[in-house]
């Protein structure tokens, strides 16, 4: 599975962005999906995740109520809607798909939030 993340950019405090993660090479409908981020000088952290069925969704504490993960299996794409962005959301965002046997990472897309 190859993952291509896009949608990052430079925005101001309070703005919104939608990240996309397009998968190719294999359908991801049976994979759990997730978004992670890594800020400069920090470890990669969990942002949001959803099971393959979408029945279980979880978010990192710092983004709850502001970010929404979704998936379009027909389009083989995962999304991360980010609202009310804050400077501490500045990071490279990575998408991941996983099953019980393996996982795949996208290349990352940079989000910069400034005042």
PyMOL commands that set and color helices and strands:
alter all, ss='L'
color gray80, all
select helices_A, chain A and resi 73-75+87-89
alter helices_A, ss='H'
color red, helices_A
select strands_A, chain A and resi 2-6+9-12+17-24+32-38+45-50+57-59+67-72+77-82+91-98+103-105+109-114
alter strands_A, ss='S'
color yellow, strands_A
deselect
rebuild
show_as cartoon
